[in-house]
């Protein structure tokens, strides 16, 4: 099927063709608000805070807290767009479906394949990072680590990155089992890594020294904005919430709330972690340490056990990012296949014949997205 620039599907058509508005068609709506928030946190909190904190502090110094707030404000504007579109078009395609409804099929085709490429590269990069953290965890707990031949890629002198392959296979297994199991695993990992970061804040604030925050704005406005540009990447991932639109209960309410709650929660968490780390160790020490959180805990407690706990939190955090990103990638691929934009695919509902499309201006009477209207009618195809 050749993509057409003029072919546009209305939100009603996208919802009807997904089968999300008919009983027994489309994907099951099994994710509630709590699971959706955990899914968003699982997609956001990862290397951005466990590793990227040192880069942001190097630019802004103690004022990195302001940088995180500025980055969050920037993200909120994008988040409002995703929240509005995600509630209006609660299907699995995310930006692909949004482009189909506004710019046409050809633009949606390009957006969809760019998203698949982006998610694929992200999963690969995050899985490699997970491999490095797993090696650090093994070394801190047992003194043993995997040889470079099994923990590094061919470009780094290894034969195969075995841990990266394992974490991708584990995530794929969970996704094959179903969204309910995947949502439970993501929620458990999100709660665990938030708990570990809260414990880190408690440890850091126990050794807090006011002098470490002076001068607060030593890098000036330029340093704060540079830190915000680096910190912005710590928030990427909230858009994955909209890829679950077809499996969310009451999507018109839950998708916007989940996106905004995730950004607010993550912002508070990032600011608290940054403030406690700098207050305990000083901005210079944090900026020069890629594993700043482990270093802070080791220095404050005088033991390497705390650093091992932080390394374990990083392993869990990055694994949840792999799962969330792979989930989003599979849902976008499913939406494109349903529209016949993947080679070898044909359009149609994944659970039976495509339901009839509504007439313009009407809405499916059984839609979970809008209350039934006495004027709603169906047209035959």
N, C-alpha and C positions, 0 to 999 in steps of 0.2 A: 504494500500500500504506500503510495507516494504522498507525503505530507502536503497539505494545501494551506496556503497562507490565509485564505478566506474562510476556511471551515472553523467555526467557533461553536463551542457547546455552552449552553447556559448552565448555571449552577443546578437548576432543576434536572436537566438532562444528565449531568455528571452523577448526581445522587441517584437518579432512577436507574441508570445503567450499571451502577455499582451494586444494585440490589439491596442497598442499605436501608431502603424504606419499605421493603416487603418482607413479611415473615418467611423464613426459610431460604432467603436469598442473601448473597453477600457474606461478609464476615460477621461473627458474633460480637455484640457489644458487651464486653466483659470487664473493661477497665473503668474503675471509678476515679474520683478526683484525687484521692490519696495516691493510688497507683500511678496516675498520670504525672503528679508532681514528682514522685520518686523516679519515674522514667526520665523526666527533664533534668533532675539533679544528677542522675546517673550519666546523662549525656554531656553535662557541662563540667562537673567537678572532676578533674583528672590532673594531667600534667600541668595545666594552667596554674594551679596553686602549689602543687608539690615540687615543681621544677621552675616554672616561670616566675615565681615570686622574686627570685634573686635578680632577674633581668629588669623587672619593674622597679625594684628598690635601687638598682644601679643608676637608673635614670632620674628618679624623683627623690630618693632619700627617704626620710621619715614621712614626707608628704605623699607617699605612695597611697595612703588611705584616701586622700583627695583624688588621686589618679583613678582608683577603683570606682569611686563614686561618679566621676566624670564619664568613665567608660560605661558604667551602668546606665547613666542618663542617655547616652548615645544609643545603647542597645534598646532602651525602652521605646524609642520612636519606631525602630524596626519591629519590636515586639508587638506594638499596637497594630501594625499592619498585618502581621501573622495572626494575631488574635482575631481581628475582624474577618480576615479571609478564611481562617480555619473554622470559625463558627458559621460562616455563610456557606462554605463548601466543605462539609465534614466527610471527606473521602480520604483515601490513603495516599493520594498523589502529591500532597504538599505543594511546593512551588510549581511543579509540573502541571497539576490540575488548575492552579490559579492562573498560569499562563494560558492554558487551553481556554479558559472562560473569558479571558480579557484580550489576549494578543493573537489567538488563533493556533491552529494545529502545528504549523511549521515552527513557530516560536516555541511552542510546548515541546516539540520533538527535540529541539536543540537544548532547551532547559533540562529536559529529562535526562538526556545522555550526559550533559555536564554534571548533573547531580550524581548520577551513577558513577562517573569517573571520580568526582570529588569524594564520595563516600568510600569508594574502593581504595583510593590512595590514603585516605584518613585511617581506615581500618589497618592497612599495612603498616603505616608509620606508628600508630598507637600500639600495635601488636609487637613491633620491634622494641619500643620503649618499655612495654610490659616485660619483655624478655630480660632487659637490663636490670630492671627492678627486682625481678625474681632471682637473678643471680646475686644481687646485693643482699637480698633477704636470706638466701641460703648461706652465703658467706658469713653474715652476722650471727646466724643461729647455730650453724654447724661447722663453720670454718672451711667448708667445701663449696666449690662452685663448678658449674658446667664448663667444659673446655671450650675454647674459642671456636673450634670446628663445629660444635653443636649449638652455639649461642650467638653466632654472628653470621651475617650474610656473606655471599661470595665476594662482594665488593670490599668487605672488611677482613678477608682472609679466612673466612669460615666456609664450611661445606653447605650447611643448611641451618637456619635459625629454628631449632626444634621447639623451644617454648612458644615462639610466635605462631607456629603451625598448630600447636596444641590448643592455645587459647582461642584461635579462630574456629577450630573444630568443635570445641566445647560450646562456644556461642552458637554455632550452626546447629548443634544437637538440641540445644534449648529452644531455638526458634522452630525447628522441625516438630518438636513436641507440642507446641502451641503457644498462643499469646498469653494464656493464663499462667503457665509455668514461667515464661520469660518475664512477665510482669512481677511475679512473686520473687524471682531471683534478683531482678533489678531493684525492687523495693528493699530487699534484705541488704544488698550491697550498698545502696544509697544510705540507709539508716546506719550501717556499720561505719562507713567512711565519714559521715557527719559526726558520729559519736567520737571517732578517733580525732577529728579536728577540734572538737569541743574539749576533749581531754588535753590536746596540745595547748589550746588557749589557756586552760587552767594551769598547766605547768609553766607556760611562758609568763603569765601574769604573776605567778608566785615569785618570780625573780625580776619583776619589772623595776626599772630605774628611770626616773624622769630625765636625767641627764642625757640618756641615749636618744631622746627626741629633739635635742637642741644642737644646731639650729633646725627648726622644723622645715622651713622652706629654703634651705641653703642652695638648692639647685634652681630656684627661681621658677617663674611661670613656665619657661621653656622646658625645664626638667619635669614639671608636673604634667604638662601636655604630652611630652615624649613618653612618660610613664603610662599615661592613659592609653596611648596608641599601642603600647606593648600589652597592657592589661586587657585591652579589648578582646584579644584572642582567648582570654581566660573565660569569656562568656559564650563563646561560640558553641552551639549545640542545642539551644532552646528551640530552634526551628524544627528539630526532630519530633517535637510534640505533635505537630500538625500531621506528620506521617501516620499517626495512630488515629486520625479522625474517624475512620470507619469502624473502629473497635472500641470507641469511647461511649459510655453511657451519658446521655444528655449532652452532646457535644457543643451545642450553642452556649451552654453555661460553663461547662468544665474546661474546655480548651482555653478560652481567654483567661479564666481564673488561674489555671495551671501555669500558663506562660508568665503571667505577672508575679505569681507567688514564687516561682522558681528564680526569677531575676532578683526579687527582693531578698529572698532567703540566701541566695548565693552572695549577694553584695554584702550583707551583714556578716556572713561567714568569712569572706575574703578580708574585709576590713579588720575583723577581730583577730584573724590569724596574722595579718601583717603587723598590726599594732603590738601584739604580744611578742612576736619574733624580734622586732626591732627594739622593743622595750627591754627584752631580756639580754640581747646580744649586741645590739648596736647596728646601725645601718651599714657600716663598712663591712662588718663580718657577714651579714646576711647577703650583701651584694656579691661577695666573693665566693659564695658557696652554693653550687647548684643543688645540693641536698641540704638546704638551710634548715628545714624542719627537723631533720634527724640530728643535725649539729646542735641546734638549740636544746633539744631534749637531752642529748648526751652531756652538754655543758652544765645544764641546770641540775640534772639528777646525778651526775658523776658516774653514770653507768651506760654501757652500750645496749642495755635491754630496751630502753626507751627508743633509741634509734631503730632497733629491730621492729618495734611496734609501729613506728611511723612508716618503715619500709613495707610492712604488711598492709598498712592502710593504703599506700600507694599502689600496691599490687591489686588490691580489691578495687580501688577507684578506677584504675586504668582498664581492668577487666570489664567493669560495668560500662565504660565508654565503648569498648569493642562491641559489646552486646547491643547497646542502644543504636550505634551507628549502623551495624549490620541489619538491625530490625528496620530502620528507615530505608536502607538501600533495597531490601527485599520488597517493601511495600510500594516503593516507587516503580520498581521493575514490574510488579504485579499490575499496577495501574496502566503502565505503558503497554503491557501485553494485552490487557483487556481492550485497549483501544486499537490494537493491531499495529503498533509502532515498534514492535520488536520482531526481527526476522524470524519467520517460522511460526508466529503467533497469529491468532484470529480473534477478533473482538467478540465479547460475550461475557456473561457472568460466570465466575468461577464455580458456582454451585447450581448450574442449571441454565435454562434458556433466559435470555435477557428479558427483564420485565418491560412492559410497555412504557414508552416515554409520555410524560404528561403534556397536555396542550399548553401553549404559552400563557403564562399568568396563573396557571393552576398549580396545585400542590398535592402530592399523594396523600390521601386521607389518613393512611396509617403511618405517616412519616414521624419519626421520633424527634424531628428537628423543629416542627411547627405544629401547633394545635390544629385539629381537623376543622375545616371550614365547610359549611353547608353548600357553598358554591363550587367546591372542588370537584372536578370531573376528570375522568380518564379518557384518553383517546386511544384508539386501536391502531396498531402498526401492521 
